[in-house]
Amino acid sequence: MSATPAGHMEIVRAPTERRNSGTYDIDVLPTIDVLREINAEDATVARAVHAVLPQVARAVDMGVETLRGGGRIHYFGAGTSGRIASMDAAELPPTFGVDEELVVAHHAGGAPALGHALEGSEDDADLGHADAAELTPGDLAVGLAASGRTPYVAGALRRAADVGARTLLVTANPDAPLAAQADVHIGVDTGAEVIAGSTRMKAGTAQKLVLNAFSTAVMVRMGHTYSNLMVGVNASNAKLRGRVVTILTEASGQSEEACAEALARAGGDTKVALVALLTGVDTQRAAAEVVAAGGQVREALRRIGAAEPR
């Protein structure tokens, strides 16, 4: 149940709002048993996400098509959903070396709401509509709402439809009211929360798992990894240089010394260093081929005609 400052009240009927019959006694249990009940409920989330992987796959394909077509991915969420979206978007540039404008998060209430709850903003459909003003027809709008009915997200999806952008909805409600507004609906059936209505728990965990899988799979499909190694990392500090040298050693089979030298010659660019190590071409040629291959290491290797190590 939520109420706006004006006093309007709405009963939210969603699985996340139900009372969990398995945790009635949670407030009188010893600490270890409280944790066991929470953990037992958490263990159900991965299975629930597994059940919707076909929908996640459709979403990933939409994301790849969007980025390959020059569009951007926009996340829209309020409260816990918005914070999870903001974290996912923020972690992509340092992890995969992509531009920070490629995946953008819009959180109801803006930056102040990231650290402080501004509950009224989630009920503002016009705010969601306004925050989606930068959407273009080639973009993908991703709405996140545990209940599947958040007005802020509804407003963003409405704007997306107005401009002809693709739409994705991620919820913890298979029967989400907003599902009809999305091209793809990922409705994870997480059921009742350990604490009734606390969607920061199982529903939040499900959204984190879905977004992690979605964005990581999109980055993999876009060629921002080589095998299962991060190769978009730019070695800008001592910790990252050490990490990148380890990645280069794993990928090339060459010594740490050789990989460190290649990285230095490449100016800290992991992809360029890797292509040089795997093919034996000089850094200038490796850099040119990486650019020509759109940043995809395997395509750069193919262009040079090098056989990949097994």
SERO-4910 file (N, C-alpha, C, O; in steps of 0.05 Angstrom, whole numbers):
BEGIN
 pado doro    nc1    nc2    nc3   cac1   cac2   cac3    cc1    cc2    cc3    oc1    oc2    oc3
  Met    A     17    -24      0      0      0      0     18     25      0     37     26     15
  Ser    A     11     44    -17     27     69    -18      8     93    -19    -14     90    -29
  Ala    A     18    115    -10      2    139    -10     19    162    -19     42    165    -11
  Thr    A      7    179    -35     21    203    -44     17    225    -23      0    222     -6
  Pro    A     33    247    -24     30    268     -5      2    280     -4     -7    291     16
  Ala    A    -12    278    -27    -39    289    -29    -60    272    -14    -83    280    -11
  Gly    A    -51    248     -6    -70    231      9    -83    209     -7    -97    193      4
  His    A    -78    208    -33    -89    187    -50    -77    160    -41    -53    159    -36
  Met    A    -93    139    -40    -83    114    -31    -89     93    -52   -111     93    -65
  Glu    A    -70     74    -56    -75     53    -75    -65     27    -63    -43     25    -53
  Ile    A    -82      7    -65    -75    -20    -55    -60    -34    -78    -72    -38   -100
  Val    A    -35    -42    -74    -20    -56    -94    -24    -86    -90    -16    -97    -70
  Arg    A    -35    -99   -110    -40   -128   -109    -20   -142   -127    -24   -145   -151
  Ala    A      2   -150   -115     24   -163   -130     36   -184   -112     33   -182    -88
  Pro    A     49   -204   -124     61   -225   -108     80   -215    -87     82   -226    -65
  Thr    A     94   -193    -93    113   -182    -74    100   -170    -49    114   -165    -29
  Glu    A     75   -165    -50     61   -152    -28     47   -173    -10     37   -166     12
  Arg    A     47   -198    -18     34   -218     -2     50   -225     23     74   -219     25
  Arg    A     36   -237     43     50   -246     67     61   -274     63     47   -292     53
  Asn    A     86   -278     72     99   -304     68     92   -322     92     99   -317    115
  Ser    A     78   -344     86     69   -362    107     92   -377    120     89   -389    141
  Gly    A    115   -377    107    138   -391    118    155   -376    138    173   -387    150
  Thr    A    148   -350    141    165   -334    159    149   -319    181    157   -298    190
  Tyr    A    126   -330    188    109   -318    209    125   -314    235    120   -294    249
  Asp    A    143   -332    241    156   -331    267    183   -318    266    199   -321    285
  Ile    A    190   -303    245    217   -293    242    225   -274    264    249   -272    270
  Asp    A    206   -260    276    213   -240    296    218   -252    324    224   -237    342
  Val    A    214   -278    327    218   -290    353    240   -312    352    244   -326    371
  Leu    A    253   -314    329    273   -335    326    301   -326    335    306   -302    336
  Pro    A    319   -345    342    347   -338    347    359   -327    321    349   -333    299
  Thr    A    380   -311    323    392   -298    300    399   -318    278    392   -312    255
  Ile    A    411   -341    284    419   -360    263    394   -370    248    396   -376    224
  Asp    A    372   -373    261    348   -383    248    335   -361    231    323   -367    210
  Val    A    337   -336    240    328   -314    223    343   -314    196    332   -312    175
  Leu    A    370   -318    199    386   -318    175    380   -343    158    381   -341    133
  Arg    A    374   -365    170    368   -389    154    342   -385    138    340   -394    115
  Glu    A    322   -372    150    297   -367    136    302   -348    113    291   -352     91
  Ile    A    318   -327    117    324   -309     95    339   -323     73    333   -320     50
  Asn    A    359   -339     81    375   -353     61    359   -373     45    363   -376     21
  Ala    A    341   -387     59    324   -406     45    307   -393     24    303   -404      2
  Glu    A    297   -369     30    281   -354     10    299   -344    -12    291   -345    -36
  Asp    A    322   -334     -5    341   -324    -26    348   -346    -46    351   -341    -70
  Ala    A    350   -371    -36    357   -393    -53    337   -399    -75    343   -412    -95
  Thr    A    313   -389    -72    292   -393    -93    295   -374   -116    283   -378   -137
  Val    A    310   -352   -113    310   -331   -133    324   -340   -158    314   -335   -180
  Ala    A    347   -353   -156    362   -362   -180    344   -381   -197    345   -379   -222
  Arg    A    329   -398   -184    311   -416   -199    289   -400   -213    282   -407   -236
  Ala    A    279   -380   -200    259   -364   -213    270   -349   -237    256   -346   -257
  Val    A    294   -339   -235    307   -326   -258    312   -346   -280    308   -339   -304
  His    A    320   -370   -273    325   -390   -293    300   -395   -310    301   -401   -334
  Ala    A    277   -394   -297    251   -399   -311    245   -379   -333    230   -384   -351
  Val    A    257   -355   -331    251   -333   -351    274   -328   -369    275   -307   -383
  Leu    A    294   -346   -371    317   -342   -388    310   -338   -418    323   -323   -431
  Pro    A    289   -351   -428    281   -346   -456    274   -317   -461    281   -305   -481
  Gln    A    260   -305   -441    253   -276   -444    278   -259   -441    281   -238   -455
  Val    A    297   -267   -423    321   -252   -420    337   -253   -446    349   -233   -455
  Ala    A    337   -276   -459    352   -279   -485    340   -260   -506    355   -248   -521
  Arg    A    314   -258   -507    301   -239   -526    309   -211   -520    314   -195   -538
  Ala    A    311   -204   -494    319   -178   -486    348   -172   -494    354   -150   -503
  Val    A    365   -191   -490    393   -188   -498    395   -183   -528    410   -165   -536
  Asp    A    381   -199   -543    382   -195   -572    372   -167   -580    383   -154   -598
  Met    A    352   -157   -566    343   -129   -571    364   -109   -564    369    -90   -578
  Gly    A    378   -114   -541    399    -96   -533    422    -95   -553    433    -74   -559
  Val    A    430   -119   -563    451   -120   -583    443   -106   -609    459    -91   -620
  Glu    A    419   -111   -618    409    -97   -642    409    -67   -638    415    -52   -657
  Thr    A    402    -58   -614    401    -30   -608    428    -18   -610    432      3   -624
  Leu    A    448    -30   -597    475    -18   -597    488    -20   -624    502     -1   -633
  Arg    A    484    -42   -638    496    -45   -665    484    -25   -684    496    -17   -704
  Gly    A    459    -17   -679    446      3   -696    452     32   -688    441     50   -700
  Gly    A    470     35   -668    477     62   -660    460     74   -639    463     98   -632
  Gly    A    441     58   -628    424     68   -606    436     65   -579    459     55   -576
  Arg    A    421     72   -558    430     69   -531    409     54   -514    386     52   -522
  Ile    A    418     44   -492    400     30   -473    396     48   -449    414     59   -437
  His    A    370     52   -443    363     69   -420    347     53   -399    327     40   -405
  Tyr    A    357     54   -374    343     41   -352    326     62   -338    334     85   -335
  Phe    A    301     54   -330    284     71   -315    273     56   -290    262     34   -293
  Gly    A    277     67   -266    267     54   -242    265     73   -219    276     95   -220
  Ala    A    250     65   -199    247     81   -174    255     64   -150    253     40   -151
  Gly    A    264     78   -129    271     63   -105    293     43   -110    313     48   -123
  Thr    A    289     19    -99    308     -3   -101    314     -9   -131    337    -12   -139
  Ser    A    293    -10   -147    297    -16   -176    315      5   -189    333     -3   -204
  Gly    A    311     30   -183    327     51   -195    356     50   -185    375     55   -201
  Arg    A    360     43   -160    388     41   -149    403     17   -162    426     20   -169
  Ile    A    389     -5   -166    402    -28   -179    408    -21   -208    430    -28   -217
  Ala    A    390     -8   -221    395      1   -249    419     19   -250    436     17   -268
  Ser    A    421     38   -232    443     58   -232    469     44   -227    489     51   -240
  Met    A    470     24   -210    494     10   -204    503     -6   -229    527     -6   -236
  Asp    A    484    -20   -242    491    -35   -265    503    -18   -287    523    -25   -299
  Ala    A    490      5   -293    500     23   -314    527     34   -307    544     37   -324
  Ala    A    532     40   -281    557     53   -273    580     33   -275    603     41   -279
  Glu    A    575      7   -272    596    -13   -272    605    -21   -300    626    -34   -303
  Leu    A    589    -16   -321    596    -25   -347    621    -11   -360    638    -25   -371
  Pro    A    624     15   -358    648     27   -370    674     17   -359    692     10   -374
  Pro    A    678     16   -332    703      6   -322    707    -24   -327    730    -34   -329
  Thr    A    686    -39   -329    688    -68   -333    694    -75   -362    711    -92   -367
  Phe    A    680    -62   -380    682    -70   -408    694    -48   -426    698    -53   -450
  Gly    A    701    -26   -415    714     -5   -431    696      9   -450    705     19   -471
  Val    A    670      9   -445    651     22   -463    646     51   -454    651     58   -431
  Asp    A    635     66   -472    628     94   -466    606     95   -445    588     79   -445
  Glu    A    608    114   -426    589    116   -405    561    124   -414    542    122   -399
  Glu    A    559    134   -438    533    142   -449    519    119   -464    497    122   -474
  Leu    A    532     96   -465    521     73   -480    497     61   -465    476     55   -478
  Val    A    499     58   -439    477     49   -422    474     70   -400    492     75   -384
  Val    A    450     82   -399    445    104   -381    422     97   -362    401     86   -371
  Ala    A    426    103   -337    405     98   -317    390    124   -309    403    144   -305
  His    A    364    122   -308    347    145   -299    332    136   -274    317    117   -274
  His    A    338    149   -252    326    142   -226    306    162   -218    312    186   -217
  Ala    A    282    154   -211    261    173   -203    270    190   -180    278    180   -159
  Gly    A    270    216   -184    280    234   -164    308    243   -168    318    260   -153
  Gly    A    322    231   -187    349    239   -194    370    230   -173    364    213   -157
  Ala    A    393    243   -174    415    235   -157    408    236   -127    417    218   -112
  Pro    A    393    256   -117    386    256    -88    372    230    -79    375    222    -56
  Ala    A    357    218    -97    341    194    -90    358    169    -88    349    149    -78
  Leu    A    383    171    -97    401    147    -95    408    142    -66    411    118    -58
  Gly    A    412    163    -51    420    159    -23    397    163     -3    400    156     20
  His    A    376    176    -12    353    181      6    327    175     -8    323    182    -31
  Ala    A    309    161      6    284    153     -5    266    177    -11    261    193      7
  Leu    A    258    180    -36    239    201    -44    215    187    -56    211    186    -80
  Glu    A    199    176    -38    177    157    -46    157    169    -65    147    155    -82
  Gly    A    152    195    -63    131    207    -80    138    207   -110    121    206   -127
  Ser    A    165    207   -115    173    208   -143    165    183   -159    161    185   -184
  Glu    A    162    161   -146    155    136   -161    126    137   -171    119    123   -189
  Asp    A    110    154   -158     82    156   -166     77    177   -188     54    182   -195
  Asp    A     98    189   -197     96    211   -217    101    201   -245    124    199   -254
  Ala    A     80    195   -259     83    185   -287     94    206   -305    109    201   -324
  Asp    A     87    232   -300     97    254   -316    127    257   -313    140    264   -333
  Leu    A    137    251   -289    166    252   -285    180    231   -302    201    237   -314
  Gly    A    169    207   -302    181    186   -319    180    193   -348    199    189   -363
  His    A    158    205   -357    155    214   -384    176    235   -391    188    234   -413
  Ala    A    180    254   -373    200    275   -377    228    264   -377    245    273   -393
  Asp    A    234    246   -359    261    234   -358    268    218   -383    291    214   -389
  Ala    A    247    210   -397    252    194   -422    253    212   -447    251    202   -469
  Ala    A    255    238   -443    254    256   -465    276    252   -485    273    259   -509
  Glu    A    299    242   -476    322    239   -495    321    213   -511    338    208   -528
  Leu    A    300    197   -507    298    172   -523    294    178   -552    281    198   -560
  Thr    A    306    161   -569    303    163   -598    292    137   -608    291    117   -593
  Pro    A    282    136   -633    271    111   -643    290     87   -643    281     64   -642
  Gly    A    316     93   -643    335     71   -644    344     61   -616    361     43   -614
  Asp    A    332     72   -595    340     65   -568    323     42   -557    303     34   -568
  Leu    A    332     32   -534    318     11   -519    312     22   -491    331     29   -477
  Ala    A    287     24   -483    279     33   -456    273      8   -439    257     -9   -446
  Val    A    287      6   -416    284    -16   -398    272     -6   -372    284      9   -357
  Gly    A    247    -14   -367    233     -6   -343    236    -27   -321    233    -51   -327
  Leu    A    243    -19   -297    245    -38   -275    226    -31   -253    225     -8   -243
  Ala    A    209    -50   -246    188    -45   -226    181    -71   -213    169    -89   -226
  Ala    A    186    -74   -187    181   -100   -174    152   -108   -177    146   -131   -184
  Ser    A    134    -90   -173    105    -96   -174     95    -97   -203     74   -109   -209
  Gly    A    110    -84   -221    101    -82   -249     80    -62   -254     65    -63   -274
  Arg    A     78    -42   -235     57    -21   -239     66      7   -233     50     25   -233
  Thr    A     92     11   -227    102     37   -218     96     59   -239    104     57   -262
  Pro    A     81     80   -231     74    102   -250     98    115   -263     97    121   -287
  Tyr    A    120    119   -249    144    131   -261    153    115   -285    159    126   -306
  Val    A    154     89   -282    162     71   -303    142     71   -326    148     70   -349
  Ala    A    116     72   -318     95     74   -338     98     98   -356     95     97   -380
  Gly    A    105    121   -344    109    145   -359    132    143   -378    130    153   -401
  Ala    A    154    130   -369    177    127   -387    171    109   -410    178    114   -433
  Leu    A    156     87   -405    149     68   -426    130     81   -446    131     76   -470
  Arg    A    112     98   -436     94    113   -453    109    131   -473    103    133   -496
  Arg    A    129    145   -462    145    163   -479    161    146   -500    163    154   -523
  Ala    A    171    123   -491    185    105   -510    167     97   -533    176     98   -556
  Ala    A    143     90   -526    124     82   -547    118    106   -566    115    102   -590
  Asp    A    116    130   -554    110    154   -570    132    159   -591    125    167   -614
  Val    A    157    153   -585    179    159   -603    187    134   -620    204    136   -638
  Gly    A    175    111   -614    181     87   -630    205     72   -620    216     56   -635
  Ala    A    213     76   -595    235     61   -584    226     33   -575    203     30   -568
  Arg    A    245     14   -574    238    -12   -564    235    -11   -533    246      7   -520
  Thr    A    220    -30   -523    215    -29   -494    218    -56   -481    211    -77   -492
  Leu    A    228    -56   -457    232    -80   -440    223    -74   -412    229    -52   -402
  Leu    A    209    -93   -400    200    -89   -372    211   -112   -355    208   -136   -363
  Val    A    223   -106   -333    234   -126   -314    219   -123   -288    219   -102   -275
  Thr    A    205   -145   -279    188   -143   -255    192   -169   -238    205   -188   -247
  Ala    A    179   -169   -215    176   -193   -199    147   -201   -198    137   -212   -178
  Asn    A    133   -196   -220    104   -201   -222     98   -211   -250     96   -195   -269
  Pro    A     94   -237   -253     88   -248   -280     63   -236   -292     60   -237   -317
  Asp    A     45   -225   -276     20   -213   -286     22   -183   -284      2   -170   -278
  Ala    A     45   -171   -288     49   -142   -285     30   -126   -302     26   -132   -326
  Pro    A     17   -106   -290     -2    -89   -305     12    -75   -329     -1    -69   -349
  Leu    A     38    -69   -326     51    -54   -347     62    -72   -370     74    -62   -389
  Ala    A     58    -98   -367     69   -117   -387     60   -111   -415     75   -114   -434
  Ala    A     35   -102   -418     24    -96   -444     38    -73   -458     36    -70   -482
  Gln    A     53    -57   -442     67    -33   -454     95    -40   -463    109    -23   -473
  Ala    A    104    -65   -459    131    -72   -465    132    -93   -488    115   -110   -491
  Asp    A    153    -90   -505    157   -110   -526    165   -137   -513    157   -158   -524
  Val    A    180   -136   -492    188   -160   -477    184   -155   -447    192   -135   -437
  His    A    171   -174   -434    167   -173   -405    182   -196   -392    177   -219   -398
  Ile    A    200   -189   -374    214   -209   -357    202   -208   -330    209   -192   -313
  Gly    A    183   -226   -325    168   -226   -300    178   -249   -282    169   -272   -285
  Val    A    196   -244   -264    208   -264   -247    189   -270   -224    182   -252   -209
  Asp    A    181   -295   -221    161   -303   -201    176   -308   -174    180   -331   -167
  Thr    A    183   -287   -160    197   -290   -135    178   -295   -111    187   -303    -90
  Gly    A    153   -290   -115    133   -295    -94    135   -276    -71    146   -254    -73
  Ala    A    123   -284    -49    122   -266    -25    150   -263    -13    166   -281    -13
  Glu    A    155   -239     -3    181   -233      9    183   -244     37    163   -250     50
  Val    A    207   -246     47    211   -254     75    197   -236     94    183   -244    113
  Ile    A    200   -210     89    185   -189    104    166   -177     84    174   -166     63
  Ala    A    140   -178     90    120   -170     71    125   -142     59    128   -123     73
  Gly    A    125   -141     32    128   -116     18    156   -105     16    160    -84      4
  Ser    A    176   -119     27    203   -109     26    217   -117      0    232   -137     -1
  Thr    A    211   -103    -21    220   -111    -48    250   -106    -52    260   -111    -74
  Arg    A    264    -97    -31    293    -95    -33    306   -123    -29    330   -126    -33
  Met    A    289   -142    -22    300   -169    -17    298   -187    -41    314   -183    -60
  Lys    A    281   -207    -43    281   -225    -65    276   -212    -92    289   -218   -112
  Ala    A    257   -193    -93    251   -179   -118    276   -163   -127    282   -163   -150
  Gly    A    289   -150   -108    313   -135   -114    335   -153   -124    350   -147   -143
  Thr    A    338   -176   -110    359   -195   -118    354   -205   -147    372   -208   -162
  Ala    A    328   -211   -153    321   -220   -180    328   -199   -201    339   -205   -222
  Gln    A    322   -174   -195    328   -152   -214    358   -150   -218    368   -145   -240
  Lys    A    374   -153   -196    403   -152   -198    413   -175   -216    430   -171   -233
  Leu    A    403   -199   -211    411   -222   -228    404   -218   -257    420   -224   -275
  Val    A    380   -208   -262    371   -204   -289    388   -183   -303    397   -187   -326
  Leu    A    392   -160   -290    408   -139   -303    437   -148   -307    449   -142   -327
  Asn    A    448   -161   -287    475   -171   -290    477   -189   -315    495   -186   -331
  Ala    A    458   -208   -317    459   -226   -340    454   -211   -366    468   -216   -386
  Phe    A    434   -194   -366    427   -179   -390    451   -162   -400    459   -165   -423
  Ser    A    462   -145   -383    483   -127   -392    509   -142   -398    523   -135   -417
  Thr    A    515   -163   -383    539   -178   -388    537   -193   -415    556   -193   -431
  Ala    A    514   -205   -420    510   -219   -445    510   -200   -469    521   -207   -490
  Val    A    499   -176   -466    500   -157   -487    530   -149   -493    538   -148   -516
  Met    A    545   -145   -472    573   -138   -476    589   -161   -489    606   -156   -506
  Val    A    583   -186   -481    596   -209   -494    589   -210   -523    607   -213   -540
  Arg    A    563   -207   -529    554   -208   -557    566   -185   -574    569   -188   -598
  Met    A    572   -163   -561    583   -140   -575    613   -142   -578    626   -124   -590
  Gly    A    625   -164   -568    654   -168   -572    671   -154   -552    695   -150   -557
  His    A    660   -147   -529    676   -133   -509    690   -152   -489    701   -143   -469
  Thr    A    690   -178   -496    706   -197   -481    722   -214   -502    715   -214   -526
  Tyr    A    743   -227   -493    757   -247   -510    756   -272   -494    767   -274   -472
  Ser    A    742   -293   -505    736   -317   -489    720   -307   -465    700   -293   -468
  Asn    A    728   -315   -441    715   -306   -417    731   -286   -401    730   -284   -377
  Leu    A    747   -270   -416    765   -251   -404    757   -222   -411    748   -217   -434
  Met    A    758   -204   -392    753   -176   -396    776   -164   -411    799   -164   -402
  Val    A    771   -153   -435    793   -142   -450    787   -112   -457    802   -100   -473
  Gly    A    766   -101   -445    760    -73   -450    772    -56   -428    769    -31   -428
  Val    A    787    -68   -409    798    -53   -387    822    -36   -396    840    -47   -410
  Asn    A    822    -11   -390    846      6   -395    862      7   -369    852     15   -348
  Ala    A    887      0   -370    904     -2   -347    913     26   -337    935     35   -344
  Ser    A    896     39   -322    901     67   -314    913     70   -286    921     92   -279
  Asn    A    916     48   -271    929     49   -245    943     23   -240    941      4   -255
  Ala    A    958     21   -218    975     -2   -212    958    -27   -210    966    -48   -220
  Lys    A    935    -26   -196    918    -49   -192    908    -59   -219    908    -84   -224
  Leu    A    899    -41   -236    888    -49   -262    910    -60   -280    906    -78   -296
  Arg    A    934    -48   -279    956    -58   -295    963    -87   -287    967   -104   -305
  Gly    A    963    -93   -261    967   -120   -252    946   -139   -262    951   -161   -270
  Arg    A    921   -130   -261    898   -147   -270    900   -152   -300    896   -174   -309
  Val    A    907   -131   -315    908   -134   -344    931   -152   -352    929   -168   -371
  Val    A    954   -150   -338    976   -168   -344    968   -197   -340    975   -215   -356
  Thr    A    953   -202   -319    943   -229   -313    925   -238   -336    927   -261   -345
  Ile    A    907   -221   -345    889   -227   -367    905   -233   -393    900   -253   -406
  Leu    A    925   -217   -398    941   -221   -422    957   -247   -421    960   -261   -441
  Thr    A    967   -253   -397    981   -279   -393    963   -302   -398    971   -322   -411
  Glu    A    939   -301   -387    919   -323   -391    912   -326   -420    910   -348   -430
  Ala    A    909   -304   -434    899   -305   -462    921   -313   -482    915   -326   -502
  Ser    A    945   -304   -476    967   -309   -496    986   -331   -489    999   -342   -507
  Gly    A    987   -339   -463   1006   -359   -455   1034   -349   -453   1052   -365   -448
  Gln    A   1038   -323   -456   1065   -312   -454   1071   -303   -425   1053   -303   -408
  Ser    A   1096   -296   -420   1105   -290   -393   1093   -263   -384   1085   -247   -400
  Glu    A   1093   -259   -358   1084   -234   -347   1101   -211   -357   1091   -189   -362
  Glu    A   1127   -215   -359   1145   -194   -368   1138   -186   -397   1137   -162   -403
  Ala    A   1134   -206   -414   1127   -200   -442   1100   -186   -444   1097   -167   -460
  Cys    A   1081   -194   -428   1055   -181   -428   1056   -153   -417   1043   -135   -428
  Ala    A   1072   -149   -396   1075   -122   -385   1087   -103   -406   1079    -80   -409
  Glu    A   1107   -113   -421   1120    -96   -441   1100    -90   -464   1100    -68   -474
  Ala    A   1085   -110   -472   1065   -106   -493   1044    -85   -485   1035    -69   -501
  Leu    A   1036    -87   -460   1016    -68   -449   1027    -40   -449   1013    -21   -456
  Ala    A   1052    -37   -441   1065    -11   -441   1067      1   -469   1061     24   -473
  Arg    A   1074    -16   -488   1076     -6   -516   1049      2   -527   1047     20   -543
  Ala    A   1028    -12   -517   1000     -6   -526    988     18   -511    965     24   -515
  Gly    A   1003     30   -493    992     53   -478    970     45   -459    953     62   -453
  Gly    A    971     20   -449    951     11   -430    926      0   -443    907     -7   -428
  Asp    A    925     -2   -469    901    -12   -483    903    -43   -484    920    -54   -498
  Thr    A    886    -56   -469    887    -85   -467    882    -99   -494    897   -118   -500
  Lys    A    863    -90   -509    857   -103   -535    881   -101   -554    888   -121   -568
  Val    A    893    -78   -556    915    -74   -574    939    -92   -565    951   -105   -582
  Ala    A    944    -92   -539    966   -109   -529    961   -138   -535    979   -153   -543
  Leu    A    936   -147   -532    930   -175   -536    933   -183   -566    944   -204   -572
  Val    A    923   -166   -583    925   -172   -612    954   -173   -620    962   -190   -636
  Ala    A    971   -155   -609    999   -155   -615   1012   -181   -605   1029   -193   -619
  Leu    A   1005   -189   -581   1017   -213   -570   1009   -238   -585   1025   -256   -589
  Leu    A    984   -239   -594    974   -263   -607    983   -266   -636    983   -288   -647
  Thr    A    989   -243   -648    996   -244   -677   1025   -237   -683   1035   -245   -704
  Gly    A   1038   -223   -665   1066   -216   -670   1068   -190   -686   1091   -182   -692
  Val    A   1046   -177   -694   1048   -152   -708   1056   -130   -689   1054   -133   -665
  Asp    A   1065   -107   -700   1072    -85   -682   1048    -71   -671   1025    -76   -679
  Thr    A   1053    -54   -651   1031    -41   -637   1014    -24   -655    989    -23   -653
  Gln    A   1026    -10   -674   1012      7   -692    992     -9   -709    969     -1   -713
  Arg    A   1002    -31   -720    984    -48   -737    962    -60   -719    939    -61   -728
  Ala    A    969    -69   -695    949    -81   -678    927    -60   -671    903    -67   -672
  Ala    A    935    -36   -666    915    -15   -659    897     -9   -683    873     -6   -679
  Ala    A    908     -8   -707    892     -3   -731    872    -25   -735    849    -20   -743
  Glu    A    880    -50   -731    862    -72   -736    840    -74   -715    818    -81   -721
  Val    A    847    -66   -690    826    -66   -669    805    -45   -676    781    -50   -673
  Val    A    813    -22   -686    794     -1   -694    778    -11   -717    753     -8   -717
  Ala    A    791    -22   -737    776    -32   -761    757    -54   -754    737    -57   -768
  Ala    A    763    -69   -733    745    -91   -725    724    -82   -705    710    -99   -694
  Gly    A    721    -56   -701    700    -46   -683    706    -54   -654    687    -56   -638
  Gly    A    731    -58   -647    738    -64   -620    736    -94   -613    741   -101   -590
  Gln    A    730   -111   -632    727   -139   -627    753   -154   -633    763   -154   -656
  Val    A    765   -166   -612    791   -179   -614    790   -202   -635    808   -203   -652
  Arg    A    770   -219   -633    769   -241   -652    768   -232   -681    780   -244   -698
  Glu    A    753   -211   -686    751   -201   -713    778   -189   -722    786   -191   -745
  Ala    A    792   -175   -704    818   -164   -710    838   -187   -717    854   -184   -736
  Leu    A    836   -209   -702    853   -232   -708    847   -243   -735    865   -251   -751
  Arg    A    821   -245   -741    813   -256   -767    823   -238   -790    832   -248   -811
  Arg    A    822   -212   -786    831   -193   -807    861   -197   -812    870   -195   -835
  Ile    A    876   -202   -791    905   -205   -794    912   -233   -805    933   -237   -816
  Gly    A    893   -252   -801    897   -279   -811    912   -296   -791    925   -316   -799
  Ala    A    909   -290   -766    923   -305   -745    906   -327   -735    881   -324   -733
  Ala    A    918   -350   -728    904   -372   -716    902   -366   -686    922   -358   -673
  Glu    A    878   -370   -675    875   -365   -646    885   -389   -630    882   -412   -638
  Pro    A    897   -383   -607    906   -405   -589    882   -420   -578    861   -408   -574
  Arg    A    885   -445   -573    864   -461   -561    863   -457   -531    846   -469   -518
***
